[in-house]
Amino acid sequence: MKGYKSENIRNIALVGHGGCGKTTFLEAALLATGVISRLGKVEDGNTVSDHDKMEIEKGYSISTSIVPVEYKNVKINFIDTPGFFDFVGEVNSALRAVEAAAIVVDASAGIQVGTEKAWNSCKEFGVPKFFLINKTDKENVDVDKTIDELKSKFGTSVVTLDDKDALTEAIAETDEELMEKFFSGEEFTDEEFNGGLSKGIGAGDIVPVLNCSSITGDGVEDVLGKFIDLVPKAKDHEDYDAKNDADEDIKVKVDPAGKPAAFVFKTIADPFLGKISLAKVISGTLKAGQEIYNSRAEKAEKLGAMFFMRGKNQEDAPVVEAGDIVAIAKLQFTKTGDTLCEKANIIKFPPVKFPAPALYIAIEPADKGDDEKMGTGLHKLMEEDPSFVLERNVETHQSLLGGQGEMQLNIITAKLKDKFGVDVVTVPQKIAYRETIKGNSDVQGKHKKQSGGAGQYGDVHIRFSPAQEEFEFSEELFGGSIPKNYVPAVEKGLRESMEKGPLAGCKVVNIKAVLYDGSYHDVDSNEMAFKIAASLAFKKGISEANPCLLEPVMKLEITVPDEYMGDVMGDMNKRRGKILGMEPVAGGGQKLMAEAPQAELFDYAIVLRSMTQARGSFTMEFERYEEVPAQIAQKIIAEHQAEQEK
């Protein structure tokens, strides 16, 4: 595969619902251009694009892969993205590296949820769009009906290239002069027509519909030709937004003669080659052996082996020009989202935007000694897929794996076993409950030990009451009942006791303690004795001051289409949740503002997805602590006591 000039490169992301035929279309394109001699099948695990061991096992795409197709002296870098919603991070990173996206539609299934999601992602990232209707060879397929569905769902921007009238009208809307000409009934020149078409596609105002059958090969070469003619050339991409060394906004032009700058949009952890960084060269030229600067890590990197990838196959790329996509092996400091540039000309492109995790699971290694191995493996997998997170909850001491859904989290744990030999098990998630008091108490804590050797003596009288602060401590001692130098030991004893409350062993909050009396012994009193006396007073004082359990309450913003509103609101009520308000969303649907206890939300991502046919989404963050209802609190306390007895 030779190197190509910027004007002869097109970069296209293939997006759409799972199973719509993205990977098979690439097989058909490679067959049509003579790269392969027979069509691979996803179900047989022999396609160029789905080469990962796990993709072959599962029978669907898990991560992005690059498949260049050379046709009529033009290289089309296709980026094949997974269709399942758990892998939206892969789609987001792919859309940062292309000049257009082809939303693939299964002719026999019509518009699916993934079609809508792909359309919305393209709009969010400002990427020009095409529809590619695939599987036209299937029985009882009505392509015209599918096109009508696309037009009614996505608007008048959707046009077929053989509908001259609709196309002319769409082109007229791209330019005021053309609009005047159109209304006065004048014909457009070929130059005006083609220029207006390119401008309209680039701006997203015209979305052409193409169609083919990947299985029979019908229309595949025609589609490739149309992509070459209509997808914006890599060199024509509008100037990229970036920041300079002074953190000022700048624009970077796609210019092969400019200073080198590349954006790393994806990382692959290859078991044989180590880390591979996929980069879109935006300006200048990259050469193997050249030194380049990572502007985030503030470190120099040596460009060692550089190659073009086609699935898992690699071909050396000694020189890569602006607009092209290249794989770089073994960069030491570079991660997904980093910018590579000259040290004398520092540039930072915005990082890839990944959605916040929607589902968390608690995991632990099956073999208790594998904690460190588990952490190391997950951090390596995170380089490959930054859309999942690993968090350690300091209160519950659990490792939490967060991602977009069950499928993604299952793949991560499977990869962990496959690549790093660590088997993990999912365990029930614990909640960081709190304990506090609603009443007052006045207690004595006395610690006295006189058997053999030096004795210990500490005696304190403390009043406990609710407080606004997490902990308030003061003393009202008089007449030397306790020497002042023991007061810090009393406070320390109370603070340490707050880590584990008497009800369910949870952290205690919002307590005011006043040390007002006590006694001491000239010889046997010491700091340790007063610390112990304080902890005895704490246990007694909290138990006598009407203690209660508090639970974390989360704030949710849930976006749902109108037809699912009733179901979603009903479900929220079942979760002890409250709907606080709602507002319409641009493009249809409603955004619900709600609150619900964390204990009721562990499976919310799964339930919302099935309840709304994957059209609903939500964000969640901690809001405050609230008292747990009595009957639920009793159950939590009983479970804690049973655990202690074990």
N, C-alpha and C positions, 0 to 999 in steps of 0.2 A: 504494500500500500504506500504509494508515494506521498510526499508532503504536498499540500495544496495551497494555492494563494487564497487570500481572504474572500475575493469575489467568487471563487468556485467552491465555497463551503456553505452548507445549510445545516443548521442545528435544530432538530425537531424532537420534542418529547411526545411519546405515545402514552396517552392517559385514557382512563375510562373504567367502566365497571369490571370487576373480576370475571374472567371467562369470555370477554367480548372478542378476543382474538388478536390482541396486540402482538404477542410473541409469534403466533402463526403467520401474521402479516409479514414480519421480518424474515421468517423462513422463506416465504413466497418471494420476497424482494431479492434475497440472496440467491434463490434458485433462478429467478428471472435474469439476474446479472452474472450467472455462471460461477458464483463462488462455491455453491454446493451442488451436488448432482442429484440429490433427492430431498424431498420435503421432510424435515423432522417433525415429530408430534410431541406436544406437551405431555400427553398421557404416556408416551413411550420413553420420556426422559432423555430425548436425543436432540433437543433444539440447541441452536447456537447461543441463544439469549439466556435460557434457564439452565446454567451449567453447574450451579452450586449443588452440592450433594443433597442438601435439605430440600431445595426446590425440586429436584428430581424425585425425591421420596414423596413430597407432598403433592406434586402435580400443579403447582401455581408459583408465580413470581413472588419472591420475598424481598429482594433488593433490586435496586436500579442496575441495569447493565447497558453498556454502550455497544451498538452494532452499526459501524459505518457501512453504507451501501454506495458503491461507485457506479455512476450512471451518466453517460454522455459527458465525460470529463468533469463531472461535479461530484464532490463527496458529500453525501448526506449523513451526518452523524445522528442516527436515531438513538434516543435514550428511552429504553423500555422500562416502564415503571410498574410496580405492583398495583393491582386493581382493588385489593382488599383494604378497607378503611383503616385498619390498624397500622398500615404502612404509609400513612399520609406524609410522614417526615421525608420519605424517599421521593415523593412527588414534589414536595416543596423544594428540595435541593435540586432536583432535575430542572424545575422551571426557572431556576436561577442561571442555567447554563445554555438556554436556547433562545432562538428568535421566533419560534412558533410552537404550538402544540396541536397535535391531531387527536381529537377526542374520538376514540373508536367506538362505534355503536354496532351491536349485534342486530342484524336485520330482522332476525326471527323474534327477538325480545323487545326491540324498540327502546324507548327511553327508560333507563334504570336509575336507581339512586346514584350509582357511581357516575353516570352521565352528568347528572345535576352537580354532583360534588366536583367533578373535573372542570365543568364550566365555571363554577364559583371560584375554584383555585386559580384558573387562568385569569379571571377578572381581577382577583386580589393581587396577582403578581404583574398585571398589565401585559400579559402575553397574547399575541395574536393567535386566533383559533381557526381550526378547520374541523369539519366533521368528516369522518371516514366511515361510511356504512360498509360493514364487512359481512361475510357469510351470506352473500346474495345468492349462492348456489342452493341454499336449503329449500326444502319443499314448502309450498304455500307462502313464500315470502313476497310481500308487497312493498317494494322499495319506495314507490310514490307515497304510500300511506305513512311510511317512516319519515319521509321528508316533510310531509304535512304536519306530522306530530312535532318534529323539531322546530318548524316555523311557528306553530301555535304556542309551543312552550318557551322558546328562546327569542321570538320576535322577528321583525322584518329584516334584521341584519343577516339572517340565514338565507342563503341563495344558492341555487344550482347554477353551474357555469353555462348550461345550455339554455337557460331562461333569460334570453337577451333583454326582454323588457324590464324584468325585476332587477337585473344586473345594472342596466343603464340608469335606472332610478336610484339604486344604491350608490352608484358612482357619482351621480349628480350631487348627492348629499355630502360628498367629501370636499366640495369646493364651490365657492359662491359664483364664480364665472361659469362653471359647468352647470350649475343649477339654473342660471339665467338662460343658458343655451338650451337646456333641456325643456324649460317651460316655453321657449319660443319655437320648439319643434325642430331645432337644428340637430343634425347628426354629429356625434363626436368623431374626431379623427382617431385613427388607430393609436397614435401617441397619447392622446387625451384619455382614451378608453383604458389603455394599459397602465398609464400613470395613475389615473384615478382609482383603478382596481388595486394596484399595489399600495397606494396611500390608504385606501379604505381598509384593506386587510391589516396593514401595519398598525392602524389606529384602533383596530377591533370593531370598526363600524360595518365591515363586511366579513361574513363567516361563510366561506364556500363549502358546499357539500360535495364530497367525492364518494365513489363507491367501487367495490371490487369483491372478488371471491378469492381468499387466500388459498383455499383448498384446490380450486381448479386453475388458479392463476389468471382468470379473466379480469382484465382491467388493472392489474398490478403495475405494469409498465406505464400505463396511462397516468396512474396516480403518482408514480415517481416523477414523470415528466411535469405534471402540474405542480408538484412540490418545488421542483427546480425553478419553474417559471414564476411561482406566486409567493413562496415563502421569502421573507426579507433576507437578503444576503447577509452573511455574518458581518461584513464590513459596513452594512447600512444600519446596523443596530444603533438606536439613538444613544447619545453619550451617556456613559454610566455614572451614577451618583457615587461619590466617594468622599473621604476626608483626607486632608493632608496632615503633615507632622504637627501643625499648630491646631489641629482639630477643627479646621475650617472646611466648609462644604466646597467641593470642587467637582468638576466634570472630567471624565476620562474618555477620550475619543478612541474608537477602534481604528488603530493606525499601525500597520506593520512596521512603519519607519519610526514609530514613537519609542519612548523608553519602556523597557519590559515591565509588564504588570499582569499577574494572573490571579484568578480566584479559585480556591480549592472548594469544590462543592460537594465532594464525596470522598470517603476513605474506605478502603477495602483491607481487611485483615487477612492476607493470603498466607496459608499455612507453610508454603514453601518460600515465597519471596519476601515474607514479612509485610510491612505496611506499604500499601500503594495509595498515593494521593491522586485523585482525578481532578484536573484543573482545566478551566476555560482560560485560554490566553486572550487577554482583552486588548493589550497594547504591546507593540514591539515583537520581538522574536525570542524564543527560549532555545538555548543550545545545550546539548549534553556536555557536562563538565564545567558549565558556567557556575559562578557563585551568585547566589540570589539572597535577598534579605526578607525574613518573615517579620512583618511590621507589628503583629500582635505579640509574638514571643520576644521580639527585639533581638533576634539571633540570625547569624548568617547560615545559610543552607547550601550544600553543594548539590547541584543537579547531576546525579549519577545516571543510572539507567533510565532513559525516557522511551516510552513506546506507545503506539496506537493499539487500543484493545478492540477486538471484535469478539464479544462474549469472553471466553477465557483465553482465546488466542491472542498472541502479542506479536507486533512487528516493530522493529527498532524505529525510533523517530529521532534522528540526530538533530534536526532543526524543526521547530514548530512555530508557525506564523500566527499573528493575531487573528482571532475568530475561530481557531481550531480547538479541539479538546484533546488533552494528552494525559497519559498515566505516568506518574513519576514514582520510582521505587525508593523506599528507605529514607524518606526525609525524617530527620531526627526530631524536630520540634513542632512540625506542622500538623494541624488538626483541621477538621471540616470547618469551613467558614473563614479560614485565614487568607490573607493576601500576601503574595510573593511579589517583590518589587526591587528596585535599586535602593541601596542604603542612602544614596545622595538624593533620591527622589521618593520619599516615603508616601505611600498611598494605603488607605484602608477602605476596602469595599464593605458594605454592611454585611454582618454575618447572616447565615441562613436562619429563617424564622421557623422554629419548631413549636407545635402546639403543646400546651401544658398537659401533663399526664392526667388521664380521666379515671384510670383504674389502678389501685395499688394492691399488691399482695405481700404478705409477710413470708419470707423464705429463710431457711437455715440449711447448712450442709447436712446431707444424710450421715456423713462421717464427721463427728464433732471436731476432729482436728483439722478440718478443711476450711476453716473460717478465712484465713489469709488467702488461700488459693482461690476461694470463691470471689473475694473482693478484687484480686488481681485480674482474674478472668473476666469479671463483669466490666471492669474499667477498660480492658482491651476491646471488649465488644461494644462499649459505649463510643469508642473512637469510630467504629464502623457505623453505629446507629445512635447519634446523639439525641434521638427523640425519646429515649427512655432514661430514667434516673434511678440511682441507688441512694437511698437515704437511711441513715441510722437514727432511730428514735431514741434519744438519750434517756427518756423516762421509762419506756417499755423495754428498752434494750433489744428491739427487734430490727432486723434489716428489711427495709421496704423497697420493693421493686415497683416502679411506677411506669405505666405506658398507656397506649391508646385503647387496649382491649385485651381480651383473653388470648387471642391468636398470637399477637405480638409477644406477650409475656411467655407463652408456651414455647415459641420459637427461640426466645432468648435463653430459657432454661435448657432447652434441647441442645442449643449451640454450646452452652457452657459445658455440658457433659461431653459432647462430641469433640470439641476443640481443646478443652482444658481438663477433661477427665474429672470434673466435679459434678457429683449428683446432688441436686437440692430438693428439698421437700417444702411444700406450702403448708404453713401452720395458721391457725386462726389469728386474726389481727387483734392485738390488745389495744385498749383505749387508755389514754393518759387521763384518767379521772382525777379529780381533786377532792380534798376534804376541807370543810370549813365549819364554823359554828354559827348558830343563829341566836344563842342565848349567852348569859354571863355565868361565870363560876368563880369561886374563891376557895383555893385549895392549899394544902401544905404538902411539901415533898421533903421527906427526911431520909437521909442515907447515913446509916450508922453501922460500922463494922469494927468489932473490938476483939476478935478471936485471934490470938497469937500474933506476935510482931507488932509493927506500927498499926495504929487504928486509923479509921477514916470517919470523918464526921462533917455532914453538911445539912443544913436545915433552911428551907425557904418557904415563904408564904407569897403566893402569886394570885393576882386577879386576872382572869381572861375575859375578853369581850370581842365582838366583831369589829373589824377595821376596814377602811377603804384601801389602805396600802397592803402589800403582801404580808409584811410583818412590821409591827411597831413595838418597840421595847423601851420601857422607862423604869426608873427606880424612885421610890419615895421613902427611902430608909431614914431612920432617925435614931439618935442616941447610940450609934455604934453597934446596932444589933448584928450587922454583918460588916466586916471591914470592906472598904471600897475596892480593895484589890481583888476581891472575889467576884465582883459584879460582872466583869467581862466573861468569866467562866460560866456564870448563870446564863448570860445571853447566848454564849456558844452552845451550851447544852440544849437550850430551847431551839436554836436554829437547826442543829443537827437532828433533833427529834422531829422537826417539821418535814423531813424527807419522807417519813413513813407514818401516816396517821393511824389511829386505833381502829377505824372502821374496816378499811379494805387495803391498808398498806400503801395508800396513795399520798402524794405530796399535799401538805396542809397549807392553805393560803388565807389571807385576810384575817389575821389574828393580831389582837393587841394584848400584850402581857405587861403587867405592872408588878414589879418586885417591891413589896412594901414592908416585909418583916422577915425575921428568921433568927437563927442563933448559930454560934460557932464554938469550936473548942480550941484552946490555945495551942495544943500539941497536935491533935488528930485532924484538924481542918486543913484542907489543901484545895487546889483548883479542881482536881479530878473529883473530889467528894462533892463539891458544889455543882459541878457539871452533871453528875449522876442524880443529885437531889432535884435539879431543874428538870431532868428528863422524866423523873417520877411524877413531879408536879404537872408536867405537860400531859402525860397519859391520862391522869386523873381529871385534870382541869378540862381537857377537850371532851372527854366522855360525859362530864357533868354539864356541859354548856350547850346541849341540844345540837350535837354534831349532825352534819348532812353531807351527802355526796354531790359533787358537781360534775357535769359532763360538758365536753366541748360541743358548741353549736356552730354549724357551718353556714356561711352565706353562699347562696347559689344564684347564678344567672343561667336560666335554661331557655334556649332558643328552639321553638318548635313550630311546625306548620299548623295553621288554624285547625285542621281536621283532627289533630291529636290533643288539642288543649284539654278537653274534658277528662281524657284518660290520664294525662300527666298530672292534672290538678288532683284528681281522685287518688292517684298513687302517692302524691306528696302528703295528703292528709293521713294516709295509712302509715306513713313513716314518721308520724308525730310532727310533721312539718307545717309551716305557715306560709301561705302566699301573701307577700307584702305589696305586690303591685304588678302591673304589666304594661308593656308599651309595644306598639307595632314596629316591625323591623322592615327596613328598606328591602324591597324585593319579595315581600310577603312573609307571613308568619308573625309570631309574637315572641317577645322576650319576657319571661316571667322572673320576677325577683322573689326569692324564697329563702326561708331559713329552716334547717332541720338538724337534729342531733347527729353527730358523726357516726354513732353506733348504728344508725338506720341507713347509712349511705354506702357501705362497703361494696355492694353489688349494683350501685345506681347506674354506672356506665353500661353494664350488660342489660339491665332492665329497660333503661331509656332507649337503647338501640333497638331492642326487639319490639318495644311498644310503639315506636315511631318509624319502623322499617328503616332504621339508621339515618333518618332525616333530622332527628333531634340532636342537639349538642349542649354541653354545659361547661361552666367554669365554677370552681369551688374554692373558697378560702375560709380560714378560721375567723370567726366573728367574736365569740365571748364564751364564758362558762355560765351554765345555768343549773339549777338544782334538778337532780334526777327524781322523777316521780317515785313515791314511796315503794310501790310494789316491785318496781324494777331495781331500786336501790337494795331492797332486801335480798333479791336474787344475787346481785353482784357481791354483797357482803358475805352471803352464805357460800358462794363459790370460792371467795378468798379464804374463808376459814377452812373449808375442805382442803384447799391446796396446802395451807399451813400445816394441817394435821398430817398430811401425807409425808 
